[in-house]
Structure formats: structure tokens, C-alpha cells
Amino acid sequence: MRFESCLNNMSEFANKRVVVMGLGRFGGGIGVTRWLHRNGADVIVTDAADASALSASLEKIRDIDVTLRLGGHDERDLDGCDLLVASPAVDRRKSAFYRLAIDRGIPVSSEMNLFLERCPARVIGITGSAGKSTTTAMTAAVLEAAAQLPGWKWGRVWLGGNIGKSLLDDLTAMRNEDLVVLELSSFQLENAATLDKRVYVAVVTNVRENHLDRHGTLSDYAAAKANIFARQCADDWLLLPDDGGAENLPGLDVCRSRIRRFGVNWSRREAVVPRAAADDDGRDRVPLDLTLPGAHNLANAAAALSIARLLAVDDATSCRVLNTFAGLVHRLEFVREFAGVRIYNDSKATSPEAAMTSMRSFDAPLVVLLGGSDKGGCHKALGEFVTRRAKAAICYGQTGPAIRDAILATSNETPAGASPGVVASVCTDLNEAVNHARSIVSPGDVLLLSPACASYDQFTNYEQRGDVFKQLVNAWS
């Protein structure tokens, strides 16, 4: 049931009982909780985690009057409930509390859905298995720079979604001519299946196996991603990668938008981007000289450049911004050089595909740290890739033994192109892994944290994992 049919403007939240399901250990529900309270709702916040685990998030809503139900969900909170706002992290197929709300006929929504239903601006939506955060940040940086120049045809540029703060509070300041650049996860898009809001420019960076612990199959995962273009019409744009699994997306044969492709010519360091004319499906090659390493970042830049072209931004402005873009924290972030070893933090690489993409960025001897919590994927391809590309792999955490075994199994088969003598070892945790790395790295090596797994076995999130890694290697002396 869609919520906008019941409450179609913000004034109607007054005196409505709203249950926010999932405050989150890193605050995913804070923005919507504060926004609902500010608009007159009687808010109940419920979370399976207890107060001690949520202490940082609770501190950020301490000044508002909401009811807290922590350490589990009480079905009595659904009595008289006008709306359930569920966190994207809630698995709607498995949550008994969520299913009970559906069975009772209670309207359900999410923070992103509430925003999109009310957003007056044009949306540039960016999703993908890897690269969506960097592409989103690149795109916003280019558009913000272009907005300062004569001839800009749009209004303000807003950045949000999976990458940043909640944009709900900014709704009253947004205008029709504005542009909202949103990073959209598969969880958010899964929840947006019934929305009528069109995405003016939809971008899929790639579609690879990811989050199978939640979606179950690649087909279901791709179906969630495909919601980004499901409501598009002939005036909208859909940008797809030349090489990135776009063939996995259902519904392309009935998509009504203008579909264009982007890609890269890595040997010439060129972005291959579409022309902006609606009746011209030709493409141009645009040379780039990025600060960021890796072919995948060239692909991210090609996507951002393509978006900018469709919005009438000149290539010179785009290239100036993209070439100096310094990157995002925890995404191939250069940490330091120690005794001739370059050290990179890529904690955001939470899937095998993302980790393999990052490893391709380096030609130097590579020592890679892999492991974390299990997302339900297969480690065989990762093991084969590490055998070909790495000098050594240090595997840690919940998935460490399985990844090590996959690497050793491949090494024993000695495939063509395999690095002779690749070393794979297991450590209990990240601290032990970093200590072991110091004992085996040599001048000229690259030490890369690119876990290929989620962080939840040992850390609150990938940010905490990356911060701990940086603290550990920065302590080397």
C-alpha cells in the first residue's frame, strides 16, 4: 500500500502515529525521525538493537519527544499506527514485525520514498554494484562547478541518498528547476518499486553479484536495480555501461526512456561518452587525466561526464573537475607511504567484484587484506583473481578461512598467468592481519585493504573498519 494515497502533504502528518522501524547504529533513521516529529507526527522509534548499541544515534534525537522501543519490536506499537517507515536495512521478506504491519493493512514507506514522493526537483539517480558513491560525488562536483558559470540552465544542486545526509529537511527549499543527485542502493530501490516519481537521468554503473544474503539471487538483485528506470518516459535518460553486466537488468526491452551507453578506452585514458542530442546516438572520446588510480575510476568519471553532457555542461568544465577530484574516504584512499610501501584503504569494497576492481588498479606487487562478514557470495572467482594478481593475501575475520581456501585451491591448479608462489594466510582479526602484513611487505609493494566482504563480524560499518585500518598503519614507525 502506498503512503501518498493516505497522506499527500506534510501538514497531514499532524497527530498521525508513525512507527520508524530501524534507527540504526550509524544513524540511518535519524533524519526521518526528526522530520516526522517536526511535522507534527507522534513518533515511535523501534529497533532490534538495544540502547547501548544505539547510543551514538540516540544522542542525536535526545532533544525531541519520541517514544523508544529498543532491543526488539512490540506488535502493540502497530495498534492505531497510521504509517510504518522501515529502514532500507530491514529485510521485508523476513521481518515478522514488517509482515504483521502489511497484514494489518498499515501503509508502509521509507525515508527515501517519503523524499521522492515530495521532491519537486529533477532527480539524477545513480546505482550499481560498485562505483555508485564515487560516480555520485563526481557528478555533484561537476554540476556544482558548472552552476557557478554563465549559461547554467538549472537551479541549485543537491546531493544525498545513500551517500549523504537526509534531504527531507531541504524539501521546502527545493524548486522545480533544481537538480538532486542521489546515490540509490538496491535496498532503497527495492522499496521504491511502487513509486510514481520519475528519475530524469538514471545511471547504472554496473550490475554484478552482490547482497545475495538479502536478495537471494542475481536476478532478484538486478530487478531491484531496474526500479531506477521503471517509471521513466520518453523525455528521460538511461545511462548504461558498455562493460558492467547491464544485460542482467530486466525490463530494458520495454524501457521508454532514451538509452545511451558510456565506456572507457583504458589504453588511451579516454572516456567514451554519448552526445547530448536526443536524436543522435553517436559517441565521442574525451581524454581524461585523473588523479584517482584505476580503470574503474575512469569508468566512474565517464559516467559523470556523460550525465553532465546530458545536462548541457561543457566538457572543459567537467574534465577540469574530474581530473582534480581527490576521491572519497574508504574508496581506494591513499593513506601513506611507509618504507617504500604505498598503503591504500578501500574498506568500502564489500563485494568480491569491488575488491577485484580495486586490485586491477595496481601494477606493483600487491599484498591484499581480505575478509569480514559473509554476504552469501561465492569466493571462487575472487580466489582465482587473487592468485593471478597478488603477491600475498592475508585473510581475516568470519570469511577469512573460506577465502584462503579458495585462493589455495586455485593456486594448486596453477592456472595460466598465475603468480608463482602466491601466499595466502589466515589471521583472526584486522589488527593481527595488519601486523602480519608489516612483516611481509617489501619496498615497492602496495598494501591494500579491499575486504570483498561486509564488516559486521568485527565492526559497526565499513567506515569504522577503514578508520581502524588507517590508525593501525599510521602507527607504524
C-alpha positions in Angstrom: 0.0 0.0 0.0 1.4 3.4 -0.9 1.5 6.1 1.7 0.9 9.1 -0.6 -2.6 7.9 -1.1 -3.3 8.5 2.6 -1.1 11.5 3.4 -0.4 13.6 0.4 1.2 16.6 2.0 3.3 17.3 5.1 0.6 19.1 7.0 -1.3 15.8 7.2 1.4 14.3 9.5 0.0 16.3 12.4 -1.3 13.9 15.1 -0.6 10.8 13.0 1.0 7.9 14.7 4.2 6.8 12.8 6.4 3.9 13.7 10.0 4.3 12.5 11.5 0.8 12.2 15.3 1.0 12.4 17.2 3.9 13.9 20.5 2.2 13.0 23.8 2.1 14.7 25.1 4.8 12.3 22.0 6.9 12.3 20.1 5.9 9.1 16.8 6.7 10.8 17.7 10.0 12.5 16.8 12.3 9.6 13.3 10.9 9.1 12.6 10.7 12.8 13.4 14.3 13.3 11.5 15.4 10.2 8.3 13.5 11.1 8.4 14.9 14.6 8.9 18.4 13.3 5.8 17.9 11.0 3.6 17.0 13.9 3.7 13.2 14.0 3.6 11.1 17.1 6.7 9.0 16.5 7.7 5.6 17.9 11.2 4.5 17.1 11.8 0.8 17.3 15.0 -1.1 16.8 16.2 -4.7 17.4 19.4 -3.3 18.9 19.5 -2.1 22.4 20.2 1.3 23.8 23.9 0.7 24.4 24.4 -0.4 20.8 22.5 2.7 19.5 24.0 5.2 21.9 25.5 7.4 19.3 22.3 7.6 17.3 20.1 8.1 20.3 22.2 11.1 21.3 21.1 12.8 18.1 17.4 12.6 18.8 17.7 13.1 22.6 16.2 16.7 22.3 12.9 15.6 20.7 10.0 13.9 22.2 9.6 10.4 20.7 8.8 7.0 22.2 11.6 4.5 22.1 11.1 0.7 21.8 14.6 -0.8 21.7 16.0 -4.3 21.9 13.1 -5.8 19.9 9.8 -4.9 18.2 6.5 -4.9 20.1 3.5 -5.6 17.9 1.4 -3.5 20.2 3.1 -0.5 18.7 1.2 -1.2 15.5 -2.1 -0.6 17.3 -3.5 2.6 15.8 -0.4 3.1 13.6 -1.0 5.3 10.6 2.3 4.6 8.9 5.3 2.3 9.2 8.6 3.8 8.0 11.1 1.0 7.6 14.8 1.3 7.3 16.3 0.0 4.0 18.2 -2.4 6.1 15.0 -4.2 7.1 14.6 -7.4 5.1 10.9 -7.1 4.3 10.6 -10.8 3.5 12.0 -12.0 6.8 10.8 -9.4 9.3 7.8 -10.6 11.3 7.0 -7.1 12.5 7.0 -5.7 9.0 4.8 -8.6 7.7 2.4 -8.0 10.6 2.1 -4.4 9.5 1.3 -5.4 6.0 -1.3 -8.0 7.2 -3.0 -5.3 9.2 -3.2 -3.0 6.2 -0.9 -0.4 7.6 0.7 1.9 5.0 4.4 1.4 4.7 7.2 3.6 3.4 10.8 4.5 3.8 12.8 7.7 4.2 13.8 7.7 0.5 10.2 7.1 -0.6 8.9 9.9 1.6 11.5 12.2 0.0 10.9 11.1 -3.6 7.1 11.4 -3.3 7.5 15.1 -2.4 10.6 16.1 -4.3 9.8 18.9 -6.8 13.2 18.8 -8.5 14.6 16.7 -11.3 16.4 13.6 -10.0 19.7 12.2 -11.2 19.7 8.7 -9.8 22.9 6.6 -9.7 23.1 3.0 -8.7 25.3 0.0 -9.3 27.2 -2.8 -7.5 30.4 -0.8 -7.4 31.3 2.8 -8.1 28.0 4.5 -7.4 29.3 6.6 -4.5 32.3 7.9 -6.4 30.2 8.5 -9.5 27.6 10.3 -7.4 30.2 12.5 -5.8 31.9 13.2 -9.1 28.6 14.2 -10.7 27.7 16.5 -7.9 31.1 18.2 -8.0 30.9 18.8 -11.8 27.4 20.1 -11.6 28.2 22.4 -8.6 31.1 23.8 -10.5 29.0 24.3 -13.7 26.3 26.1 -11.6 28.7 28.9 -10.9 29.3 29.7 -14.6 27.3 31.8 -17.0 24.7 29.9 -19.1 23.7 27.5 -16.3 20.1 26.4 -17.2 19.2 24.7 -13.9 18.8 25.8 -10.3 20.5 24.5 -7.2 22.4 21.2 -7.0 21.5 18.9 -4.1 23.5 15.8 -3.1 22.0 13.0 -1.0 20.7 9.5 -0.8 22.9 6.6 0.2 25.9 8.9 0.1 24.9 11.7 2.4 22.5 13.3 4.8 18.8 13.1 4.6 17.3 15.6 2.2 13.9 15.7 3.8 14.6 18.9 5.6 15.6 20.6 2.3 12.3 19.9 0.6 10.8 23.3 1.4 13.8 25.0 -0.2 13.8 22.9 -3.4 12.4 24.2 -6.7 11.3 22.6 -9.9 14.4 23.8 -11.7 16.8 22.2 -9.2 18.8 19.0 -9.6 19.0 16.4 -7.0 21.9 13.9 -7.3 21.0 10.7 -5.4 23.0 7.6 -4.8 20.5 4.8 -4.6 21.2 1.4 -3.1 19.5 -1.8 -4.1 17.7 -1.8 -0.8 16.3 1.7 -1.4 15.3 0.8 -4.9 13.6 -2.4 -3.8 11.4 -0.3 -1.6 10.7 2.2 -4.3 9.0 -0.3 -6.7 5.6 1.3 -6.5 6.6 5.0 -6.6 5.4 7.2 -9.5 8.4 9.6 -9.2 10.4 9.6 -12.4 14.2 9.7 -12.4 15.2 12.2 -15.1 18.7 10.8 -15.6 19.1 7.2 -14.4 22.6 5.7 -14.3 23.6 2.1 -13.6 27.4 1.9 -13.1 27.4 -2.0 -13.2 25.4 -5.0 -12.1 27.4 -7.7 -10.5 26.6 -10.4 -7.9 26.2 -8.6 -4.6 23.9 -8.6 -1.5 22.7 -12.1 -2.2 22.2 -12.6 1.6 19.4 -10.1 1.2 18.1 -10.5 -2.4 18.7 -14.2 -2.8 19.6 -14.3 -6.5 21.4 -12.1 -9.0 18.1 -12.0 -10.8 16.2 -10.5 -7.8 19.1 -8.1 -7.1 19.1 -6.9 -10.7 15.3 -6.5 -10.5 15.7 -4.1 -7.6 18.3 -2.1 -9.5 15.9 -1.9 -12.5 13.4 0.1 -10.5 15.6 3.1 -11.1 14.3 3.3 -14.7 10.9 1.6 -14.4 8.9 4.8 -14.4 10.9 6.7 -17.0 9.3 8.2 -20.1 10.5 9.4 -23.5 11.8 12.6 -22.1 14.2 10.9 -19.6 17.7 9.4 -20.0 19.1 6.0 -19.0 22.9 5.6 -19.0 24.3 2.1 -19.1 27.9 0.8 -19.1 29.5 -0.9 -22.1 31.0 -3.5 -19.8 29.4 -4.0 -16.5 26.6 -6.5 -16.5 23.8 -4.3 -17.8 22.5 -7.3 -19.6 21.4 -8.6 -16.2 18.8 -5.8 -15.9 15.2 -6.9 -16.6 12.8 -4.5 -18.4 15.2 -2.9 -20.8 13.2 -4.1 -23.8 10.1 -2.1 -22.6 12.0 0.9 -21.2 10.6 4.1 -22.7 13.5 6.4 -22.0 16.4 7.4 -24.2 19.1 4.7 -23.6 22.7 5.7 -24.0 25.9 3.9 -23.3 29.2 5.1 -21.7 32.6 3.3 -21.5 36.3 3.8 -21.5 39.3 3.3 -23.7 41.8 2.5 -20.9 44.9 2.3 -23.1 44.4 5.9 -24.2 42.9 7.1 -20.9 39.7 8.2 -22.7 36.1 8.4 -21.6 33.7 7.2 -24.3 30.5 9.3 -23.8 27.2 9.9 -25.6 26.3 13.0 -27.4 23.6 15.1 -25.8 21.3 15.5 -28.7 18.1 13.5 -28.3 18.2 12.3 -31.9 21.9 11.5 -32.0 23.1 8.2 -30.5 26.7 8.7 -31.6 29.5 8.9 -29.1 32.7 10.8 -28.6 36.1 10.1 -26.9 37.2 12.5 -24.3 40.7 12.3 -22.8 41.0 12.4 -19.0 44.0 12.7 -16.7 42.6 11.6 -13.4 44.3 11.9 -10.0 42.5 8.7 -8.9 44.0 5.4 -9.9 42.3 2.6 -11.7 40.3 1.8 -14.8 37.2 1.7 -12.7 37.6 5.3 -11.7 37.9 6.2 -15.4 34.6 4.4 -15.9 33.1 6.4 -12.9 34.4 9.6 -14.5 32.9 8.6 -17.9 29.5 8.1 -16.2 29.8 11.5 -14.5 30.9 13.2 -17.8 28.0 11.6 -19.6 25.5 12.9 -17.1 27.0 16.4 -17.4 26.7 16.3 -21.2 23.0 15.4 -21.0 22.6 18.4 -18.7 24.3 20.7 -21.1 27.6 21.1 -19.2 30.6 21.7 -21.4 33.4 19.0 -21.4 36.0 21.5 -20.4 34.3 22.2 -17.1 33.7 18.5 -16.5 37.2 17.5 -17.2 38.7 20.2 -15.0 36.7 19.0 -12.1 37.1 15.3 -12.7 40.9 15.5 -13.3 41.4 17.1 -9.8 38.8 15.0 -8.0 40.5 13.6 -4.9 38.2 10.7 -4.2 36.1 9.6 -1.3 37.2 8.3 2.1 37.5 4.5 2.3 37.4 4.1 -1.5 41.0 3.5 -2.7 42.0 6.2 -0.3 45.8 6.7 -0.2 46.8 6.5 3.4 50.6 6.8 3.5 53.9 5.6 2.1 56.0 3.6 4.7 59.5 2.3 3.9 58.7 2.3 0.2 55.3 0.6 0.6 52.2 2.5 -0.6 49.2 1.9 1.6 45.6 2.2 0.4 42.3 2.0 2.4 39.5 0.5 0.3 37.2 -0.6 3.1 34.1 0.3 1.0 34.9 -2.7 -1.3 32.3 -5.0 0.4 31.9 -7.4 -2.5 34.3 -9.6 -4.5 33.7 -7.7 -7.6 34.5 -4.4 -5.9 37.7 -5.8 -4.5 38.8 -7.3 -7.8 38.1 -3.9 -9.5 40.3 -2.2 -7.0 43.1 -4.7 -7.3 43.2 -4.1 -11.1 44.3 -0.5 -10.3 47.8 -1.5 -9.4 50.7 -3.0 -11.3 53.1 -3.1 -8.4 53.4 -6.3 -6.2 50.2 -6.4 -4.2 49.6 -7.5 -0.6 45.8 -7.5 -0.1 43.8 -7.8 3.1 40.5 -9.8 2.6 37.7 -10.8 4.8 34.8 -9.8 7.0 31.2 -11.0 7.4 29.5 -13.3 4.9 27.1 -11.8 2.4 26.3 -15.1 0.8 28.5 -14.9 -2.3 31.0 -17.4 -3.8 34.7 -16.9 -3.3 35.9 -19.0 -6.2 36.3 -16.1 -8.7 37.9 -14.0 -6.0 40.4 -16.8 -5.3 41.2 -17.2 -9.0 41.7 -13.4 -9.3 44.0 -13.1 -6.3 46.1 -15.9 -7.5 46.7 -14.1 -10.7 47.2 -10.6 -9.3 48.6 -10.6 -5.8 51.9 -11.3 -4.2 50.2 -12.3 -1.0 46.7 -12.4 0.5 46.0 -12.0 4.2 42.6 -13.3 5.0 40.9 -12.5 8.3 37.5 -12.5 10.1 34.5 -14.7 9.6 35.2 -15.3 5.9 39.0 -15.5 6.2 39.4 -19.3 6.1 36.9 -19.7 3.2 38.7 -17.0 1.1 42.1 -18.5 1.9 40.9 -22.0 0.9 39.5 -20.6 -2.4 42.9 -19.0 -3.1 44.9 -22.1 -2.3 42.5 -24.3 -4.3 43.2 -22.1 -7.3 46.9 -21.9 -6.6 47.1 -25.7 -6.6 45.6 -25.8 -10.1 48.4 -23.4 -11.3 46.2 -21.7 -14.0 47.9 -19.9 -16.9 49.1 -16.5 -15.8 49.1 -17.3 -12.1 51.7 -15.6 -9.9 54.2 -18.2 -8.7 54.4 -18.7 -5.0 51.3 -16.6 -4.1 51.0 -16.7 -0.3 47.6 -16.9 1.4 47.4 -16.9 5.2 44.6 -16.5 7.8 44.5 -14.1 10.7 41.9 -13.8 13.4 41.1 -10.1 13.0 42.2 -6.9 11.2 44.7 -6.0 13.9 46.5 -9.3 13.5 46.3 -9.0 9.7 47.9 -5.6 9.7 50.7 -6.8 11.9 51.3 -9.7 9.7 51.3 -7.5 6.6 54.1 -5.4 8.1 56.2 -8.5 8.4 55.9 -9.5 4.7 55.7 -6.2 2.7 58.8 -5.0 0.8 59.8 -1.7 -0.7 57.8 -1.2 -4.0 54.8 -3.1 -2.8 51.3 -1.9 -2.4 49.4 -2.8 0.7 45.7 -2.7 0.1 42.7 -3.2 2.4 40.0 -4.3 0.0 38.0 -6.8 2.0 35.5 -8.1 -0.5 33.1 -8.6 2.4 30.9 -6.6 4.8 32.3 -5.5 8.1 29.7 -6.6 10.6 31.6 -9.5 12.1 34.0 -7.1 13.8 32.9 -3.6 13.1 29.8 -1.4 13.1 30.3 -0.5 9.5 32.9 -0.2 6.7 33.8 3.3 7.9 34.8 2.1 11.3 36.8 -0.7 9.6 38.6 1.7 7.4 39.3 4.1 10.2 40.8 1.3 12.4 43.0 0.2 9.4 44.3 3.8 9.0 45.0 4.1 12.7 46.9 0.8 12.7 49.1 1.6 9.6 49.7 5.2 10.7 51.1 3.9 13.9 53.9 2.1 12.0 57.3 3.8 12.7 
